[in-house]
Amino acid sequence: MNKKLAAALSGGAVLVLALTGCGGDDSDEKLDAWAKQVCDAVQPQAAKIRSANAAIQKETSDNSTPEEVQKADSKAFQDMSDAYKAIGAAVTKAGAPDVEDGEKKQKDAVKELNSISTSYASLKKQVDGLDTDDQAKFADGLKDIASELEKLSKSGSDALSALEEGEVGEAMSRQESCRTATAPAQATKG
């Protein structure tokens, strides 16, 4: 059961790590400046999300008590909620990328990031409310949380994908901070 929770959690990190683009070397200063601003802001948040995932995986794979698992999960969900909210704020602050439909893409991405943040805050409340005195009830509660996490991790990064397609993705791929934000996570995905 704990492995399922850990696996579901890893999926959540993939959403933020989708904030990278692929190849391309044509240069557009305005777009590069926008991408740099977003990537620089995303990097510490991506690290926070990776760290939260690692903490959960450690507690769920060790022979931890329900109290230890609850405490680790609660803190991790709070960290993830804060991180996604901060990424949404960074995309808001950067403004719309200088591309066709840039404003819509930006608004959709921010809406999605804020929604993910709210979902993690909700999972924190759920895990905080679990009964750690009854191991069976606690395990059942974790199963419910794991299935919520699976939905959350699959809930799609459509708006993020839309934000990063084409020129925006190319500009982001040119940013050192976007490459560093994602490199370690991509290595662990396989």
SULBEL-V48070 format. One record per pair of residues at least 12 apart in sequence whose C-alpha atoms are under 10 Angstrom apart, sorted by the first residue. I is the first residue (numbers start at 1). J is the second residue. D is the distance in whole Angstrom. If there is no record, write none. Layout:
BEGIN
i:I j:J d:D
i:I j:J d:D
END
This chain:
BEGIN
i:1 j:60 d:9
i:1 j:61 d:10
i:1 j:139 d:7
i:1 j:140 d:9
i:1 j:142 d:8
i:1 j:143 d:7
i:1 j:146 d:9
i:2 j:56 d:9
i:2 j:57 d:8
i:2 j:59 d:9
i:2 j:60 d:5
i:2 j:61 d:7
i:2 j:62 d:9
i:2 j:69 d:9
i:2 j:139 d:8
i:2 j:142 d:8
i:2 j:143 d:8
i:2 j:146 d:9
i:3 j:57 d:8
i:3 j:60 d:7
i:3 j:61 d:7
i:3 j:146 d:10
i:4 j:57 d:10
i:4 j:60 d:9
i:4 j:142 d:9
i:4 j:143 d:8
i:4 j:146 d:7
i:4 j:147 d:9
i:4 j:149 d:10
i:4 j:150 d:9
i:5 j:56 d:9
i:5 j:57 d:8
i:5 j:60 d:8
i:5 j:73 d:10
i:5 j:142 d:7
i:5 j:143 d:7
i:5 j:144 d:9
i:5 j:145 d:8
i:5 j:146 d:5
i:5 j:147 d:8
i:5 j:148 d:10
i:5 j:149 d:8
i:5 j:150 d:9
i:6 j:53 d:8
i:6 j:54 d:9
i:6 j:55 d:10
i:6 j:56 d:7
i:6 j:57 d:5
i:6 j:58 d:9
i:6 j:59 d:9
i:6 j:60 d:7
i:6 j:61 d:8
i:6 j:146 d:8
i:6 j:149 d:10
i:7 j:53 d:9
i:7 j:56 d:10
i:7 j:57 d:8
i:7 j:146 d:9
i:7 j:149 d:9
i:7 j:150 d:8
i:8 j:53 d:10
i:8 j:145 d:9
i:8 j:146 d:6
i:8 j:147 d:8
i:8 j:148 d:9
i:8 j:149 d:6
i:8 j:150 d:5
i:8 j:151 d:9
i:8 j:152 d:9
i:8 j:153 d:7
i:8 j:154 d:9
i:9 j:49 d:10
i:9 j:50 d:10
i:9 j:52 d:9
i:9 j:53 d:6
i:9 j:54 d:9
i:9 j:56 d:8
i:9 j:57 d:8
i:9 j:73 d:10
i:9 j:76 d:10
i:9 j:77 d:10
i:9 j:145 d:10
i:9 j:146 d:8
i:9 j:148 d:10
i:9 j:149 d:6
i:9 j:150 d:7
i:9 j:152 d:9
i:9 j:153 d:8
i:10 j:49 d:9
i:10 j:50 d:8
i:10 j:52 d:10
i:10 j:53 d:6
i:10 j:54 d:9
i:10 j:56 d:9
i:10 j:57 d:9
i:10 j:149 d:9
i:10 j:150 d:9
i:10 j:153 d:8
i:10 j:185 d:9
i:10 j:188 d:10
i:10 j:189 d:9
i:11 j:53 d:9
i:11 j:149 d:8
i:11 j:150 d:7
i:11 j:151 d:10
i:11 j:152 d:8
i:11 j:153 d:5
i:11 j:154 d:8
i:11 j:189 d:9
i:12 j:49 d:9
i:12 j:50 d:10
i:12 j:53 d:9
i:12 j:80 d:9
i:12 j:116 d:9
i:12 j:120 d:9
i:12 j:149 d:7
i:12 j:150 d:8
i:12 j:151 d:9
i:12 j:152 d:7
i:12 j:153 d:4
i:12 j:154 d:8
i:12 j:155 d:9
i:12 j:156 d:10
i:13 j:46 d:8
i:13 j:47 d:10
i:13 j:48 d:10
i:13 j:49 d:6
i:13 j:50 d:7
i:13 j:51 d:10
i:13 j:52 d:9
i:13 j:53 d:7
i:13 j:80 d:9
i:13 j:84 d:10
i:13 j:153 d:8
i:13 j:185 d:8
i:14 j:46 d:10
i:14 j:49 d:10
i:14 j:50 d:10
i:14 j:153 d:7
i:14 j:154 d:10
i:14 j:157 d:9
i:14 j:182 d:9
i:14 j:185 d:8
i:14 j:186 d:9
i:14 j:189 d:9
i:15 j:46 d:10
i:15 j:84 d:9
i:15 j:113 d:9
i:15 j:116 d:9
i:15 j:152 d:9
i:15 j:153 d:7
i:15 j:154 d:9
i:15 j:155 d:9
i:15 j:156 d:8
i:15 j:157 d:6
i:15 j:158 d:10
i:15 j:160 d:8
i:15 j:161 d:10
i:16 j:42 d:8
i:16 j:43 d:10
i:16 j:45 d:9
i:16 j:46 d:7
i:16 j:49 d:8
i:16 j:50 d:10
i:16 j:80 d:10
i:16 j:83 d:9
i:16 j:84 d:8
i:16 j:87 d:8
i:16 j:113 d:9
i:16 j:116 d:10
i:16 j:157 d:9
i:16 j:160 d:9
i:16 j:181 d:9
i:16 j:182 d:9
i:17 j:42 d:9
i:17 j:43 d:9
i:17 j:45 d:10
i:17 j:46 d:7
i:17 j:47 d:10
i:17 j:49 d:9
i:17 j:50 d:10
i:17 j:160 d:10
i:17 j:178 d:9
i:17 j:179 d:10
i:17 j:181 d:7
i:17 j:182 d:6
i:17 j:183 d:9
i:17 j:184 d:10
i:17 j:185 d:7
i:17 j:186 d:8
i:18 j:157 d:8
i:18 j:160 d:7
i:18 j:161 d:7
i:18 j:164 d:9
i:18 j:178 d:10
i:18 j:182 d:8
i:18 j:186 d:10
i:19 j:38 d:9
i:19 j:39 d:8
i:19 j:42 d:8
i:19 j:43 d:10
i:19 j:46 d:9
i:19 j:87 d:10
i:19 j:157 d:9
i:19 j:160 d:7
i:19 j:161 d:8
i:19 j:163 d:9
i:19 j:164 d:7
i:19 j:169 d:8
i:19 j:172 d:8
i:19 j:173 d:9
i:19 j:178 d:7
i:19 j:179 d:10
i:19 j:181 d:9
i:19 j:182 d:8
i:20 j:35 d:10
i:20 j:39 d:8
i:20 j:160 d:10
i:20 j:161 d:9
i:20 j:164 d:7
i:20 j:165 d:10
i:20 j:168 d:9
i:20 j:169 d:6
i:20 j:170 d:9
i:20 j:171 d:9
i:20 j:172 d:6
i:20 j:173 d:6
i:20 j:174 d:9
i:20 j:175 d:9
i:20 j:177 d:10
i:20 j:178 d:6
i:20 j:179 d:7
i:20 j:180 d:10
i:20 j:181 d:9
i:20 j:182 d:7
i:20 j:183 d:10
i:21 j:161 d:9
i:21 j:163 d:10
i:21 j:164 d:6
i:21 j:165 d:7
i:21 j:166 d:8
i:21 j:167 d:9
i:21 j:168 d:7
i:21 j:169 d:4
i:21 j:170 d:6
i:21 j:171 d:7
i:21 j:172 d:5
i:21 j:173 d:5
i:21 j:174 d:8
i:21 j:175 d:9
i:21 j:178 d:8
i:21 j:179 d:9
i:22 j:164 d:9
i:22 j:165 d:9
i:22 j:166 d:9
i:22 j:167 d:10
i:22 j:168 d:10
i:22 j:169 d:6
i:22 j:170 d:6
i:22 j:171 d:9
i:22 j:172 d:8
i:22 j:173 d:6
i:22 j:174 d:9
i:23 j:166 d:10
i:23 j:167 d:10
i:23 j:169 d:8
i:23 j:170 d:6
i:23 j:171 d:9
i:23 j:172 d:9
i:23 j:173 d:6
i:23 j:174 d:8
i:24 j:166 d:9
i:24 j:167 d:8
i:24 j:169 d:9
i:24 j:170 d:5
i:24 j:171 d:8
i:24 j:172 d:10
i:24 j:173 d:8
i:24 j:174 d:8
i:25 j:167 d:10
i:25 j:170 d:7
i:25 j:171 d:8
i:25 j:173 d:9
i:25 j:174 d:8
i:26 j:167 d:9
i:26 j:170 d:8
i:26 j:171 d:8
i:26 j:174 d:10
i:27 j:167 d:9
i:27 j:170 d:9
i:27 j:171 d:7
i:27 j:174 d:9
i:28 j:98 d:9
i:28 j:167 d:9
i:28 j:168 d:10
i:28 j:170 d:10
i:28 j:171 d:8
i:29 j:98 d:10
i:29 j:171 d:9
i:30 j:97 d:8
i:30 j:98 d:7
i:30 j:99 d:10
i:30 j:171 d:10
i:31 j:96 d:10
i:31 j:97 d:6
i:31 j:98 d:6
i:31 j:99 d:8
i:31 j:167 d:8
i:31 j:168 d:7
i:31 j:169 d:10
i:31 j:170 d:9
i:31 j:171 d:6
i:31 j:172 d:9
i:32 j:97 d:9
i:32 j:98 d:10
i:32 j:167 d:10
i:32 j:168 d:8
i:32 j:170 d:9
i:32 j:171 d:5
i:32 j:172 d:7
i:32 j:173 d:10
i:32 j:174 d:8
i:32 j:175 d:8
i:33 j:94 d:9
i:33 j:97 d:9
i:33 j:171 d:9
i:33 j:172 d:10
i:33 j:175 d:9
i:34 j:91 d:9
i:34 j:93 d:10
i:34 j:94 d:6
i:34 j:95 d:8
i:34 j:96 d:8
i:34 j:97 d:6
i:34 j:98 d:8
i:34 j:168 d:9
i:34 j:171 d:8
i:34 j:172 d:9
i:35 j:91 d:9
i:35 j:94 d:8
i:35 j:97 d:8
i:35 j:164 d:10
i:35 j:168 d:7
i:35 j:169 d:8
i:35 j:170 d:9
i:35 j:171 d:6
i:35 j:172 d:5
i:35 j:173 d:9
i:35 j:174 d:8
i:35 j:175 d:7
i:35 j:177 d:10
i:35 j:178 d:9
i:36 j:94 d:9
i:36 j:171 d:8
i:36 j:172 d:7
i:36 j:173 d:10
i:36 j:174 d:9
i:36 j:175 d:6
i:36 j:176 d:8
i:36 j:177 d:7
i:36 j:178 d:8
i:37 j:90 d:8
i:37 j:91 d:9
i:37 j:93 d:9
i:37 j:94 d:6
i:37 j:95 d:10
i:37 j:172 d:10
i:37 j:175 d:9
i:37 j:177 d:9
i:38 j:87 d:8
i:38 j:88 d:10
i:38 j:89 d:10
i:38 j:90 d:6
i:38 j:91 d:6
i:38 j:92 d:9
i:38 j:93 d:9
i:38 j:94 d:6
i:38 j:95 d:10
i:38 j:172 d:8
i:38 j:175 d:10
i:38 j:177 d:9
i:38 j:178 d:9
i:39 j:87 d:9
i:39 j:90 d:9
i:39 j:91 d:9
i:39 j:172 d:7
i:39 j:173 d:9
i:39 j:175 d:7
i:39 j:176 d:8
i:39 j:177 d:5
i:39 j:178 d:5
i:39 j:179 d:9
i:39 j:180 d:9
i:39 j:181 d:8
i:40 j:90 d:9
i:40 j:175 d:8
i:40 j:176 d:9
i:40 j:177 d:5
i:40 j:178 d:7
i:40 j:180 d:10
i:40 j:181 d:9
i:41 j:86 d:8
i:41 j:87 d:7
i:41 j:88 d:10
i:41 j:89 d:9
i:41 j:90 d:6
i:41 j:91 d:9
i:41 j:94 d:10
i:41 j:177 d:9
i:41 j:178 d:9
i:41 j:181 d:10
i:42 j:83 d:9
i:42 j:84 d:9
i:42 j:86 d:8
i:42 j:87 d:6
i:42 j:88 d:9
i:42 j:90 d:8
i:42 j:91 d:9
i:42 j:177 d:8
i:42 j:178 d:8
i:42 j:181 d:7
i:42 j:182 d:10
i:43 j:87 d:9
i:43 j:176 d:10
i:43 j:177 d:6
i:43 j:178 d:7
i:43 j:179 d:9
i:43 j:180 d:7
i:43 j:181 d:5
i:43 j:182 d:8
i:44 j:83 d:9
i:44 j:86 d:10
i:44 j:87 d:10
i:44 j:177 d:9
i:44 j:181 d:8
i:45 j:79 d:9
i:45 j:80 d:8
i:45 j:82 d:8
i:45 j:83 d:5
i:45 j:84 d:7
i:45 j:85 d:9
i:45 j:86 d:7
i:45 j:87 d:7
i:45 j:181 d:9
i:46 j:80 d:9
i:46 j:83 d:7
i:46 j:84 d:9
i:46 j:87 d:9
i:46 j:178 d:10
i:46 j:180 d:10
i:46 j:181 d:6
i:46 j:182 d:8
i:46 j:185 d:9
i:47 j:83 d:9
i:47 j:180 d:10
i:47 j:181 d:7
i:47 j:182 d:9
i:47 j:184 d:9
i:47 j:185 d:9
i:48 j:76 d:9
i:48 j:79 d:7
i:48 j:80 d:7
i:48 j:82 d:9
i:48 j:83 d:7
i:48 j:84 d:10
i:49 j:76 d:8
i:49 j:77 d:9
i:49 j:79 d:7
i:49 j:80 d:5
i:49 j:81 d:9
i:49 j:82 d:9
i:49 j:83 d:7
i:49 j:84 d:9
i:50 j:76 d:10
i:50 j:80 d:9
i:50 j:181 d:10
i:50 j:182 d:10
i:50 j:184 d:9
i:50 j:185 d:7
i:51 j:76 d:8
i:51 j:79 d:9
i:51 j:80 d:9
i:52 j:72 d:8
i:52 j:73 d:8
i:52 j:74 d:10
i:52 j:75 d:8
i:52 j:76 d:5
i:52 j:77 d:7
i:52 j:78 d:9
i:52 j:79 d:7
i:52 j:80 d:7
i:53 j:72 d:10
i:53 j:73 d:9
i:53 j:76 d:7
i:53 j:77 d:9
i:53 j:79 d:10
i:53 j:80 d:9
i:54 j:76 d:9
i:55 j:69 d:9
i:55 j:72 d:7
i:55 j:73 d:8
i:55 j:75 d:9
i:55 j:76 d:7
i:56 j:69 d:7
i:56 j:70 d:9
i:56 j:71 d:10
i:56 j:72 d:6
i:56 j:73 d:6
i:56 j:74 d:9
i:56 j:75 d:9
i:56 j:76 d:7
i:56 j:77 d:9
i:57 j:69 d:10
i:57 j:72 d:9
i:57 j:73 d:9
i:58 j:72 d:9
i:59 j:71 d:9
i:59 j:72 d:7
i:59 j:73 d:8
i:60 j:72 d:9
i:60 j:73 d:9
i:65 j:132 d:8
i:65 j:133 d:10
i:65 j:135 d:9
i:66 j:130 d:9
i:66 j:131 d:9
i:66 j:132 d:5
i:66 j:133 d:8
i:66 j:134 d:9
i:66 j:135 d:7
i:66 j:138 d:7
i:66 j:139 d:8
i:66 j:142 d:10
i:67 j:128 d:10
i:67 j:130 d:10
i:67 j:131 d:9
i:67 j:132 d:6
i:67 j:133 d:9
i:67 j:138 d:10
i:68 j:132 d:9
i:69 j:127 d:9
i:69 j:132 d:9
i:69 j:138 d:10
i:69 j:142 d:10
i:70 j:124 d:9
i:70 j:126 d:10
i:70 j:127 d:6
i:70 j:128 d:7
i:70 j:129 d:9
i:70 j:130 d:8
i:70 j:131 d:9
i:70 j:132 d:8
i:70 j:138 d:9
i:70 j:142 d:9
i:71 j:124 d:10
i:71 j:127 d:9
i:71 j:128 d:8
i:72 j:127 d:10
i:73 j:123 d:9
i:73 j:124 d:7
i:73 j:127 d:7
i:73 j:128 d:9
i:73 j:142 d:10
i:74 j:120 d:9
i:74 j:121 d:9
i:74 j:123 d:8
i:74 j:124 d:5
i:74 j:125 d:8
i:74 j:126 d:9
i:74 j:127 d:6
i:74 j:128 d:6
i:74 j:129 d:10
i:75 j:124 d:8
i:75 j:127 d:10
i:75 j:128 d:10
i:76 j:120 d:9
i:76 j:124 d:8
i:77 j:117 d:9
i:77 j:119 d:9
i:77 j:120 d:5
i:77 j:121 d:6
i:77 j:122 d:9
i:77 j:123 d:7
i:77 j:124 d:5
i:77 j:125 d:9
i:77 j:127 d:9
i:78 j:117 d:9
i:78 j:118 d:10
i:78 j:120 d:7
i:78 j:121 d:6
i:78 j:122 d:9
i:78 j:123 d:9
i:78 j:124 d:6
i:78 j:125 d:9
i:79 j:117 d:9
i:79 j:120 d:9
i:79 j:121 d:9
i:79 j:124 d:10
i:80 j:116 d:9
i:80 j:117 d:7
i:80 j:118 d:10
i:80 j:119 d:10
i:80 j:120 d:6
i:80 j:121 d:8
i:80 j:124 d:10
i:81 j:113 d:9
i:81 j:114 d:9
i:81 j:115 d:9
i:81 j:116 d:7
i:81 j:117 d:4
i:81 j:118 d:6
i:81 j:119 d:8
i:81 j:120 d:5
i:81 j:121 d:6
i:81 j:122 d:9
i:81 j:123 d:9
i:81 j:124 d:9
i:82 j:114 d:10
i:82 j:117 d:7
i:82 j:118 d:9
i:82 j:120 d:9
i:82 j:121 d:8
i:83 j:113 d:9
i:83 j:114 d:10
i:83 j:116 d:10
i:83 j:117 d:8
i:84 j:110 d:9
i:84 j:112 d:9
i:84 j:113 d:6
i:84 j:114 d:7
i:84 j:115 d:9
i:84 j:116 d:7
i:84 j:117 d:5
i:84 j:118 d:9
i:84 j:120 d:9
i:85 j:110 d:9
i:85 j:111 d:10
i:85 j:112 d:10
i:85 j:113 d:6
i:85 j:114 d:5
i:85 j:115 d:9
i:85 j:116 d:8
i:85 j:117 d:5
i:85 j:118 d:8
i:86 j:113 d:9
i:86 j:114 d:9
i:86 j:117 d:9
i:87 j:109 d:10
i:87 j:110 d:8
i:87 j:113 d:7
i:87 j:114 d:9
i:87 j:117 d:10
i:88 j:106 d:9
i:88 j:107 d:9
i:88 j:109 d:7
i:88 j:110 d:5
i:88 j:111 d:8
i:88 j:112 d:8
i:88 j:113 d:5
i:88 j:114 d:6
i:88 j:115 d:10
i:88 j:116 d:10
i:88 j:117 d:9
i:89 j:110 d:7
i:89 j:113 d:9
i:89 j:114 d:9
i:90 j:110 d:9
i:91 j:106 d:7
i:91 j:107 d:9
i:91 j:109 d:8
i:91 j:110 d:7
i:91 j:113 d:9
i:92 j:106 d:7
i:92 j:107 d:8
i:92 j:109 d:9
i:92 j:110 d:7
i:92 j:111 d:10
i:94 j:106 d:9
i:95 j:107 d:9
i:96 j:163 d:10
i:97 j:163 d:8
i:97 j:164 d:10
i:97 j:167 d:9
i:97 j:168 d:7
i:98 j:167 d:9
i:98 j:168 d:8
i:99 j:163 d:10
i:99 j:166 d:9
i:99 j:167 d:7
i:99 j:168 d:7
i:100 j:167 d:10
i:101 j:162 d:10
i:101 j:163 d:9
i:102 j:162 d:10
i:102 j:163 d:8
i:102 j:168 d:9
i:103 j:163 d:9
i:104 j:159 d:9
i:104 j:162 d:10
i:104 j:163 d:9
i:105 j:158 d:10
i:105 j:159 d:7
i:105 j:160 d:8
i:105 j:161 d:9
i:105 j:162 d:6
i:105 j:163 d:5
i:105 j:164 d:9
i:105 j:165 d:10
i:106 j:159 d:8
i:106 j:160 d:9
i:106 j:162 d:9
i:106 j:163 d:6
i:106 j:164 d:10
i:107 j:159 d:9
i:107 j:163 d:9
i:108 j:158 d:9
i:108 j:159 d:5
i:108 j:160 d:8
i:108 j:162 d:9
i:108 j:163 d:8
i:109 j:157 d:8
i:109 j:158 d:8
i:109 j:159 d:5
i:109 j:160 d:5
i:109 j:161 d:8
i:109 j:162 d:8
i:109 j:163 d:7
i:109 j:164 d:10
i:110 j:159 d:8
i:110 j:160 d:9
i:110 j:163 d:10
i:111 j:159 d:8
i:111 j:160 d:10
i:112 j:155 d:9
i:112 j:156 d:9
i:112 j:157 d:8
i:112 j:158 d:9
i:112 j:159 d:7
i:112 j:160 d:8
i:113 j:157 d:9
i:113 j:159 d:9
i:113 j:160 d:8
i:115 j:152 d:10
i:116 j:152 d:7
i:116 j:153 d:9
i:116 j:155 d:9
i:116 j:156 d:10
i:116 j:157 d:10
i:119 j:148 d:9
i:119 j:149 d:9
i:119 j:152 d:7
i:120 j:148 d:10
i:120 j:149 d:9
i:120 j:152 d:9
i:122 j:145 d:10
i:123 j:144 d:10
i:123 j:145 d:7
i:123 j:146 d:10
i:123 j:148 d:8
i:123 j:149 d:8
i:124 j:145 d:9
i:126 j:141 d:8
i:126 j:142 d:9
i:126 j:144 d:9
i:126 j:145 d:7
i:127 j:141 d:8
i:127 j:142 d:7
i:127 j:144 d:10
i:127 j:145 d:7
i:129 j:141 d:9
i:130 j:142 d:8
END
